[in-house]
Amino acid sequence: MRIKTFIFLLNLGIVGILSLFIYFIYTEQQSKTVAVIIENIKKDLQDSSYIASKILNKNNDVYFLRPVLDRKVAKNDLIRGFVLADGNKKLFVSGDVDLKVPENNVKKNINDITLKDLLEKKAFVIPIKFYKQNKQKVYDLYVFLNKDKLKSMFVDLKVKYLVFYFMIISAIFFILNYMVQYYLINPLLRLKLYAEKKDFEPKFIPIKEINDIKNALTQSFKELDTIINNLYKSSITDFLTGLGNKKLLLKEVEKRIKKGQKFCLLFLDLDNFKEINDFYGHSVGDALIIEVANELKNFVKSDEVITRIGGDEFILLLNDCDTIELNKRLNELLKRLDKKWIIRNYELSTSASVGVAIYPHDGKSFDELLKNADIAMYEAKHRGRNKYVIFNTDVKEKISKEYTIKTMLQKAIENEEFELFYQPKLDRNKRVVGCEALIRWIKDGKVVPPGEFIPVAEKSGLIYEIGKWVIEESAKRVQEWESDEILKEISLAFNVSVVQMRREGFLNDVRNIISKIKPNVSNLEIEITESVFIENKQRALHLLELLKRMGFKINLDDFGTGYSSISVLKEFKIDILKIDKSFVDEVLSKEGRVYVKTIIDMSKNLNLLTVAEGVEYQEQFEVLKELGVDYFQGYLFAKPLKKEEFEEFVKKLNTSKF
């Protein structure tokens, strides 16, 4: 029920009660008035009867009575007149001459006259007893009342009480409504507005209970504001680091764009966080993120913004967009993060890749700036760890080209456009002992160079599916060759990308393929590069140990061009060391020969076999053979061959040797 309805019903109830009360007073007053009138009439009648009897007893002439009755009529407005009658015979009339002896509807007993009698009876009759010639005689004295006067009196009484009634009701209604409006409705309406909009707090509310409600509302609003503020802070705050999140970032970027303020958006990603997280656990990873966040807080200025939008992804908004100052600050940022952290007694090494987009040159909206900074960041990762790239048209064109290649690669996977080529690996007697399986993309009858699509595949994640296909095809080939007396001795080496090896499901994929195809695993060699050792050394060591237990041999490709050391070679239990083509190219020089000799001697001391890659000349072969290289690979012997060509090459070369 609405309060106005309640007040209306309350007023209605009060009006009803007052109406009954005033009606009761009115009826009481009416009864009193009637009683006075009746008493007056009775007195007049009794007086008239007494006087008339006395006069008639003294003088038998009835006309002596007339002046007395005339005076009564003149003095009493309620009496219309008298009629003295002897039975039905009218003797005389006093007052209204038109009066007659009534035939009926006459009130004879004047002791119980009522209001109804006053208004309805034609007349009241009293007997006039007197003696005439010693005989008692009785006349009837009829009294006629002034009905109009009586009615007028009662109407006036009713009107007075009605006026009184309406005045009282109006006054009470006005006072009650004013009080209800002032003390109840207005405060409640103010409370309603306060509850809906909270624009202002009602200052004075006269009713204590409503004031208590207001105070309770005020307290609730304060608590609600605190909750809302906390919720808002939570909605724009990263729960782990206390930094802003993407929602805050969007707000800050849009605020700067609205002001037309030039700023730099930095997309920062830790280079090896996933490996740390996987190996040491999420609690260590979270602790590292907190430390990195604290370092970034120390880096930014008070009017600059730092947010965390993902696991190891941070966005910074810097005000220094001048080229010299920006480069200076970016170098400082990379230096701050390229260090060792002690987290829960673990020594962790990190670095960061940073992409930069500048407003408005590199984008006029949040989404465009974030996208271009992300593109620049991935380009920085592609260039190597601990780098930054400022977005430009060259980067954009490169990414556009990569996107085109990625789209084509996806279709190539669906259409099975890949093929394995096999480059023979020969021993010192030029007998084929193995091969390296090299993937080729055949697009519209033309070969797409691996250097053009493998980096895109690694960057996009398509390398997982492509690499899995290479492993499966290599296993099928070895299993197929087991039924051939010549080919069953051939070992097959296939390349595994470091990106592919980092994938959590890599080992399960290898197990499933071997279990399904069942090749002779001892004839399968996995070629890795030195970059495997750079990030998460412990995980790489564990992974290689498991692969060796399965029967695979491990080849270290491109040795001498990266970061490998003797301790790494011993620790990782490499089986075969592949000498990079750059060393083979220099082997005919004195200095080059020394380098190669050093590698070969080291390998022999570690019981490693060696393979020289990129052998193109007979002189190189002779020198390498003399230095002690075990196996050879290069265009001097054969380029990468299709399956049928390779099988024919092996059979021709190996059978001719016997």
C-alpha positions in Angstrom: 0.0 0.0 0.0 1.3 3.4 -0.9 1.6 6.0 1.8 -0.8 8.4 0.2 -3.4 5.6 0.1 -2.7 4.9 3.7 -3.1 8.6 4.6 -6.4 8.8 2.7 -7.8 5.7 4.5 -6.6 7.2 7.8 -8.3 10.5 7.0 -11.4 8.6 6.0 -11.4 6.7 9.3 -11.0 9.9 11.2 -13.8 11.6 9.3 -16.0 8.7 9.9 -15.4 8.7 13.7 -15.8 12.5 13.8 -19.0 12.2 11.8 -20.4 9.7 14.2 -19.4 11.9 17.2 -20.9 15.1 15.7 -24.0 13.2 14.7 -24.3 12.1 18.2 -24.0 15.7 19.5 -26.5 16.8 16.9 -29.1 14.2 17.9 -28.5 15.1 21.5 -29.0 18.8 20.8 -32.1 18.0 18.7 -33.5 16.0 21.5 -32.9 18.8 23.9 -34.5 21.3 21.6 -37.5 19.1 21.1 -37.8 18.6 24.8 -37.7 22.4 25.4 -40.4 23.0 22.6 -42.6 20.2 24.0 -42.2 21.5 27.5 -43.1 25.0 26.3 -46.1 23.7 24.4 -47.3 21.6 27.4 -46.9 24.6 29.7 -48.9 26.8 27.3 -51.5 24.1 26.9 -51.8 23.5 30.6 -51.9 27.3 31.3 -54.5 27.8 28.6 -56.6 24.9 30.0 -56.4 26.3 33.5 -57.2 29.9 32.5 -59.9 28.8 30.2 -61.6 26.6 32.9 -61.3 29.5 35.4 -62.8 32.1 33.0 -65.6 29.8 31.9 -66.5 28.9 35.4 -66.7 32.6 36.3 -68.3 33.7 33.0 -70.1 31.3 30.8 -69.4 33.5 27.8 -66.6 31.9 25.8 -65.6 35.1 24.3 -64.0 36.2 27.5 -61.4 33.5 26.8 -60.5 34.7 23.3 -58.2 37.7 24.3 -56.3 35.4 26.6 -55.7 32.9 23.7 -54.9 35.8 21.3 -52.1 36.9 23.7 -50.7 33.4 23.7 -50.6 33.2 19.9 -49.0 36.6 19.7 -46.4 35.8 22.3 -45.5 32.3 21.0 -44.2 31.9 17.4 -44.6 28.2 17.6 -48.4 28.4 18.1 -50.4 29.0 14.9 -53.7 29.4 16.7 -56.4 27.9 18.9 -59.8 26.5 18.1 -62.4 26.1 20.9 -65.0 23.6 20.0 -67.9 22.0 21.6 -67.7 18.5 20.0 -67.5 19.2 16.3 -68.9 22.7 16.6 -66.3 25.4 16.3 -67.0 28.1 19.0 -64.3 30.5 18.0 -60.8 30.7 16.5 -57.8 32.5 17.9 -54.9 33.3 15.6 -55.2 31.9 12.0 -58.9 32.3 11.1 -58.6 29.5 8.6 -58.3 26.9 11.3 -61.0 24.3 11.6 -61.8 21.5 14.0 -59.7 18.6 12.7 -61.5 15.4 12.1 -58.4 13.1 12.7 -54.7 13.0 13.4 -55.0 14.8 16.7 -52.8 14.3 19.7 -54.9 14.0 22.8 -52.3 13.0 25.4 -49.9 15.9 25.9 -47.8 14.1 28.4 -45.9 12.0 25.8 -45.5 14.4 22.9 -42.6 13.5 20.5 -40.8 15.2 17.7 -42.8 13.1 15.3 -46.0 14.4 16.9 -44.8 18.0 16.6 -44.1 17.6 12.9 -47.0 15.3 11.9 -50.1 15.8 14.2 -52.5 18.4 12.9 -53.3 19.7 16.4 -53.1 19.0 20.1 -56.3 18.9 22.1 -56.9 19.4 25.8 -60.2 19.3 27.5 -61.6 22.5 29.1 -63.8 21.5 32.0 -66.2 24.0 33.7 -69.6 24.1 35.3 -72.6 25.6 33.6 -75.8 25.7 35.7 -74.2 23.3 38.1 -73.5 20.8 35.4 -70.0 19.9 34.3 -69.4 20.7 30.7 -66.4 20.0 28.6 -65.1 21.9 25.6 -62.1 20.9 23.4 -59.3 23.4 23.0 -57.3 22.6 19.9 -53.8 24.0 19.7 -52.3 24.2 16.1 -48.6 24.5 16.0 -46.7 26.6 13.4 -45.2 23.7 11.4 -43.1 26.0 9.1 -41.6 27.6 12.2 -40.8 24.2 13.7 -39.3 22.8 10.5 -37.3 26.0 10.1 -36.0 25.6 13.6 -34.9 22.1 13.0 -33.5 22.9 9.6 -31.5 25.8 11.2 -30.2 23.4 13.8 -29.2 20.9 11.1 -27.5 23.6 9.0 -25.6 24.9 12.1 -24.4 21.5 12.9 -23.5 20.8 9.2 -21.6 24.0 9.1 -19.9 23.1 12.4 -19.3 19.6 11.1 -17.6 20.7 7.9 -15.6 23.4 9.7 -14.4 20.9 12.2 -13.7 18.2 9.6 -11.9 20.8 7.3 -9.8 22.1 10.2 -8.9 18.6 11.4 -8.3 17.4 7.8 -6.1 20.4 7.1 -4.2 20.2 10.3 -3.8 16.4 10.0 -2.7 16.6 6.4 -0.3 19.4 7.2 1.2 17.4 10.0 1.3 14.2 8.0 2.8 16.1 5.1 5.3 17.9 7.2 6.2 15.2 9.6 5.7 12.1 7.5 5.3 12.4 3.8 7.9 15.1 3.1 10.6 13.4 5.2 9.8 10.1 3.6 9.9 11.6 0.1 13.2 13.2 0.9 14.4 9.8 2.2 13.1 8.2 -1.1 15.1 10.8 -3.2 18.1 10.3 -0.9 17.9 6.5 -1.3 17.5 6.8 -5.1 20.0 9.5 -6.0 22.1 10.1 -2.8 22.4 13.7 -4.1 21.9 15.2 -0.7 21.4 14.1 2.9 18.2 15.4 4.5 19.3 17.6 7.4 16.3 17.8 9.6 13.7 15.2 10.1 11.4 15.9 13.1 10.2 12.3 13.7 12.9 10.3 15.6 12.1 7.0 14.0 12.3 8.4 10.4 15.5 10.2 11.4 16.9 6.9 12.6 16.0 5.4 9.2 17.9 8.3 7.6 20.9 7.7 9.8 20.8 4.0 9.0 20.5 4.8 5.3 23.5 7.2 5.6 25.5 4.6 7.3 24.5 2.0 4.7 25.4 4.4 1.9 28.8 4.9 3.4 29.4 1.2 3.6 28.0 0.7 0.1 30.2 3.5 -1.2 33.2 1.7 0.4 32.1 -1.6 -1.1 31.6 0.1 -4.5 34.9 1.8 -4.3 36.6 -1.4 -3.3 34.9 -3.2 -6.1 35.8 -0.5 -8.6 39.4 -0.6 -7.4 39.3 -4.4 -7.7 37.9 -4.2 -11.2 40.8 -1.9 -12.4 43.5 -3.6 -10.3 45.5 -6.7 -10.9 45.0 -8.9 -7.9 48.6 -10.3 -7.9 50.7 -7.2 -8.3 48.4 -4.3 -7.2 49.0 -2.7 -10.6 46.3 -1.5 -12.9 44.7 -4.0 -15.3 43.4 -3.7 -18.8 40.3 -1.8 -17.8 42.4 0.9 -16.1 44.7 0.9 -19.1 41.8 1.5 -21.5 40.6 4.4 -19.2 44.0 6.0 -19.1 44.7 5.7 -22.8 41.3 7.2 -23.7 41.9 10.0 -21.2 45.2 10.9 -22.9 43.6 10.6 -26.4 40.8 12.9 -25.4 43.4 15.5 -24.2 45.3 15.1 -27.4 48.4 14.2 -25.3 51.3 12.5 -27.1 52.4 9.3 -25.3 54.2 6.0 -25.8 52.5 2.6 -25.2 55.0 -0.1 -24.3 54.0 -3.8 -24.6 56.5 -5.7 -22.4 56.7 -9.5 -22.2 59.2 -11.6 -20.2 61.3 -13.8 -22.5 61.4 -17.0 -20.6 58.6 -16.8 -18.0 56.7 -19.8 -19.3 59.6 -22.1 -18.7 60.2 -20.7 -15.2 56.5 -21.1 -14.4 56.4 -24.7 -15.8 59.6 -25.9 -14.1 59.5 -24.1 -10.7 55.8 -23.9 -10.3 53.2 -21.1 -10.3 54.0 -19.9 -6.8 57.5 -19.1 -7.9 56.3 -17.6 -11.1 53.8 -15.4 -9.2 56.6 -14.3 -6.8 58.8 -13.4 -9.8 55.9 -11.4 -11.4 55.6 -9.4 -8.2 59.3 -8.6 -8.1 59.2 -7.5 -11.8 56.2 -5.3 -11.0 58.0 -3.6 -8.2 61.0 -3.0 -10.5 58.6 -1.5 -13.1 57.1 0.7 -10.4 60.5 2.1 -9.6 61.0 2.8 -13.3 57.9 4.8 -14.2 57.4 8.4 -13.3 54.6 9.6 -11.0 52.4 10.7 -13.9 53.0 7.6 -16.0 51.0 4.3 -15.9 52.0 0.7 -15.5 49.4 -2.2 -15.9 49.5 -5.9 -16.1 47.2 -7.4 -18.7 48.3 -11.1 -18.7 50.6 -13.7 -17.1 53.9 -12.0 -17.9 52.6 -9.1 -20.1 52.8 -5.5 -18.9 51.7 -2.3 -20.6 53.4 1.0 -19.7 52.3 4.5 -20.7 55.3 6.8 -20.9 55.3 10.6 -21.6 58.8 10.8 -23.0 58.3 10.2 -26.7 61.3 12.1 -28.0 63.5 9.6 -29.9 66.7 10.1 -27.9 65.0 10.2 -24.5 62.7 7.2 -25.4 65.7 5.1 -26.5 67.5 6.0 -23.4 64.6 5.0 -21.2 64.0 1.8 -23.1 67.6 0.7 -22.7 67.3 1.5 -19.0 64.2 -0.6 -18.8 65.8 -3.6 -20.5 68.8 -3.3 -18.2 66.6 -3.3 -15.1 65.0 -6.5 -16.1 68.0 -8.4 -17.5 69.2 -9.7 -14.3 69.2 -12.6 -11.8 66.4 -12.8 -9.2 66.6 -14.8 -6.0 63.1 -16.2 -5.5 62.6 -18.7 -2.7 66.3 -19.7 -2.8 66.1 -20.2 -6.6 68.3 -18.1 -8.9 66.2 -17.1 -11.9 67.4 -15.2 -15.0 65.0 -13.0 -17.0 65.0 -10.5 -19.7 62.2 -8.8 -21.6 61.1 -8.0 -25.1 59.4 -4.6 -25.6 57.3 -3.3 -28.4 56.5 0.4 -28.6 53.6 2.3 -30.3 53.5 6.1 -30.2 50.2 8.1 -30.2 49.0 9.4 -32.6 51.6 8.3 -35.2 51.2 4.6 -34.7 47.5 4.5 -33.9 44.6 6.8 -33.0 42.7 4.3 -30.8 43.4 2.0 -27.9 42.9 -1.1 -29.9 45.1 0.1 -32.8 47.9 1.2 -30.4 47.8 -2.1 -28.4 47.8 -4.2 -31.6 50.8 -2.3 -33.1 52.8 -2.4 -29.8 52.0 -6.2 -29.7 53.3 -6.6 -33.2 56.5 -4.6 -32.4 57.0 -6.8 -29.2 56.8 -10.0 -31.2 59.3 -8.6 -33.7 61.6 -7.8 -30.7 61.2 -11.4 -29.6 62.0 -12.6 -33.1 65.2 -10.6 -33.1 66.4 -12.3 -29.8 66.0 -11.8 -26.1 66.4 -8.5 -24.3 65.4 -6.3 -27.3 63.0 -3.5 -28.0 61.3 -2.5 -31.3 59.6 0.8 -32.0 56.7 0.2 -34.4 57.2 1.4 -38.0 56.0 0.7 -41.5 58.7 -1.8 -42.1 57.6 -3.8 -39.1 54.0 -3.5 -40.3 54.9 -4.8 -43.8 56.9 -7.6 -42.3 54.0 -8.7 -40.1 51.6 -8.3 -43.0 53.8 -10.7 -45.0 54.0 -13.1 -42.1 50.3 -13.0 -41.7 49.9 -13.9 -45.4 52.4 -16.8 -45.0 50.6 -17.9 -41.9 47.3 -18.0 -43.7 48.9 -20.0 -46.6 50.5 -22.3 -44.1 47.2 -23.1 -42.5 45.9 -24.1 -45.9 49.1 -26.0 -46.7 48.5 -28.1 -43.5 44.9 -28.8 -44.6 45.9 -29.6 -48.2 49.0 -31.7 -47.2 51.4 -29.6 -49.3 54.5 -30.6 -47.3 57.0 -33.2 -48.3 60.2 -34.6 -46.7 63.4 -34.4 -48.7 66.4 -36.5 -47.6 70.0 -35.3 -47.7 72.5 -38.3 -47.5 75.0 -38.6 -44.6 78.1 -40.5 -45.7 81.0 -42.1 -43.7 84.7 -41.7 -44.4 84.4 -44.3 -47.2 81.6 -42.4 -48.9 79.1 -45.0 -47.9 75.6 -43.7 -47.0 74.9 -44.4 -43.3 72.1 -42.0 -42.8 70.2 -38.9 -43.9 68.7 -35.7 -42.6 65.0 -35.3 -43.3 64.3 -31.8 -44.4 60.8 -30.4 -44.8 59.8 -28.7 -48.1 56.7 -26.8 -48.8 55.5 -27.4 -52.4 53.3 -24.5 -53.3 51.9 -24.5 -56.9 54.7 -26.8 -58.0 57.4 -24.5 -56.5 59.5 -25.1 -53.4 59.0 -22.5 -50.6 62.4 -22.1 -48.8 62.2 -23.3 -45.1 63.8 -20.0 -44.0 60.7 -18.2 -45.3 58.0 -20.2 -43.5 59.6 -22.0 -40.5 60.1 -18.7 -38.4 56.4 -17.8 -39.2 55.3 -21.3 -38.1 57.3 -21.0 -34.9 55.9 -17.5 -34.2 52.3 -18.5 -34.9 52.3 -21.9 -33.2 51.7 -23.8 -36.4 55.2 -25.4 -35.9 53.6 -27.8 -33.4 51.4 -29.4 -36.0 54.1 -29.2 -38.7 56.7 -30.6 -36.4 54.4 -33.4 -35.4 53.9 -34.3 -39.0 57.7 -34.4 -39.6 58.2 -36.8 -36.6 55.3 -39.0 -37.9 56.6 -39.1 -41.5 60.2 -39.8 -40.2 59.0 -42.7 -38.1 57.0 -44.1 -41.0 60.0 -43.9 -43.3 62.3 -45.8 -40.8 59.6 -48.4 -40.3 59.1 -48.8 -44.0 62.9 -49.2 -44.6 63.1 -52.0 -42.1 61.8 -54.4 -44.7 64.7 -53.5 -47.1 68.1 -55.2 -46.5 70.0 -52.1 -47.6 67.8 -49.3 -46.3 67.2 -50.8 -42.8 70.7 -49.8 -41.8 70.1 -46.1 -42.6 69.6 -43.8 -39.7 67.3 -40.8 -40.2 67.7 -37.5 -38.4 64.9 -35.0 -38.1 64.9 -31.4 -36.8 62.9 -30.4 -33.7 62.3 -26.7 -33.2 63.1 -25.3 -29.7 59.6 -23.8 -29.8 58.2 -27.2 -30.5 60.2 -28.8 -27.6 58.9 -26.2 -25.2 55.4 -27.3 -25.7 54.0 -29.2 -22.8 52.6 -32.0 -24.9 55.7 -32.6 -27.0 56.9 -35.7 -25.2 53.4 -37.3 -25.3 53.2 -36.6 -29.0 56.5 -38.4 -29.6 55.4 -41.3 -27.4 52.1 -41.7 -29.2 53.7 -41.6 -32.6 56.3 -44.2 -31.7 53.6 -46.4 -30.1 51.4 -46.1 -33.1 54.0 -46.7 -35.9 56.5 -48.8 -34.0 59.7 -47.9 -35.9 63.2 -49.0 -34.9 63.9 -46.0 -32.7 67.6 -46.6 -32.6 67.7 -45.5 -36.2 66.0 -42.2 -35.4 68.0 -39.1 -34.5 66.6 -35.9 -33.1 68.5 -32.8 -34.2 68.4 -29.8 -31.8 70.1 -26.5 -31.8 72.1 -24.8 -29.0 69.1 -22.5 -28.2 67.6 -25.4 -26.3 70.1 -24.8 -23.5 69.4 -21.0 -23.2 66.1 -21.1 -21.5 65.1 -23.5 -18.7 68.2 -25.7 -18.8 66.9 -28.2 -16.2 63.7 -28.8 -18.2 65.7 -29.4 -21.4 68.0 -31.8 -19.6 65.1 -33.8 -18.3 63.4 -33.9 -21.7 66.5 -35.1 -23.5 67.1 -37.8 -20.9 63.6 -39.1 -21.5 64.0 -39.1 -25.3 67.3 -41.0 -25.0 65.6 -43.6 -22.8 63.1 -44.1 -25.6 66.0 -45.0 -27.9 66.6 -41.7 -29.8 70.1 -40.4 -30.5 70.5 -36.7 -29.9 72.4 -34.6 -32.5 73.5 -31.1 -31.7 73.2 -29.0 -34.9 75.2 -25.9 -35.9 77.8 -26.4 -33.1 80.2 -23.6 -32.6 77.8 -20.8 -33.6 76.1 -20.3 -30.3 76.5 -20.8 -26.6 77.5 -24.4 -26.1 80.4 -25.3 -23.8 82.1 -28.6 -23.0 80.2 -28.8 -19.7 76.9 -28.5 -21.5 77.9 -31.2 -24.0 78.8 -33.6 -21.1 75.7 -32.7 -19.1 73.3 -33.2 -21.9 74.9 -36.5 -23.1 74.9 -35.5 -26.8 75.5 -38.4 -29.2 76.5 -36.6 -32.4 78.0 -33.2 -32.9 77.4 -31.4 -36.2 80.1 -29.0 -37.2 78.5 -25.9 -38.7 79.0 -25.1 -42.4 80.7 -21.8 -41.5 83.6 -23.7 -40.0 83.7 -26.2 -42.9 83.9 -23.2 -45.3 87.1 -22.0 -43.5 88.7 -25.5 -43.0 91.1 -25.0 -45.9 92.7 -22.0 -44.1 95.2 -22.5 -41.3 93.1 -20.8 -38.7 89.9 -22.6 -39.8 91.7 -25.9 -39.6 92.7 -25.2 -36.0 89.1 -24.4 -35.1 87.8 -27.6 -36.6 90.6 -29.7 -35.2 89.8 -28.3 -31.7 86.1 -29.3 -32.1 87.0 -32.8 -33.3 89.5 -33.4 -30.5 87.0 -32.2 -27.9 84.3 -34.5 -29.4 86.6 -37.5 -29.3 87.5 -36.8 -25.7 83.7 -36.8 -25.0 83.1 -39.9 -27.1 80.9 -37.9 -29.5 80.6 -38.7 -33.2 81.0 -35.7 -35.6 79.2 -34.7 -38.8 80.6 -32.0 -41.1 77.7 -30.0 -42.7 77.9 -28.2 -46.0 80.8 -30.1 -47.6 80.9 -28.8 -51.2 84.4 -29.5 -52.4 86.6 -32.6 -52.5 89.5 -30.7 -50.8 87.2 -29.9 -47.8 86.3 -33.6 -47.6 89.9 -34.7 -47.7 91.0 -32.2 -45.0 88.0 -33.0 -42.7 88.6 -36.7 -43.2 92.2 -36.2 -42.2 91.2 -34.2 -39.1 89.1 -37.1 -38.0 85.5 -36.2 -38.9 83.2 -39.3 -38.8 80.4 -38.4 -41.2 79.9 -35.9 -44.0 76.9 -34.1 -45.5 76.8 -31.6 -48.3 76.3 -30.9 -52.0 79.6 -32.6 -52.8 77.7 -35.9 -52.3 74.1 -35.0 -52.9 71.5 -32.3 -52.5 68.3 -33.1 -50.5 66.5 -35.7 -52.5 62.9 -36.9 -52.8 62.2 -40.3 -51.2 62.5 -42.4 -54.3 65.6 -40.5 -55.4 67.2 -41.0 -52.1 66.4 -44.7 -51.9 67.9 -45.2 -55.4 71.0 -43.1 -54.4 71.6 -45.3 -51.3 71.2 -48.6 -53.1 73.4 -47.5 -56.0 76.2 -46.0 -53.8 76.2 -48.7 -51.1 76.0 -51.7 -53.4 78.8 -50.3 -55.6 81.0 -50.3 -52.6 80.8 -54.0 -51.9 
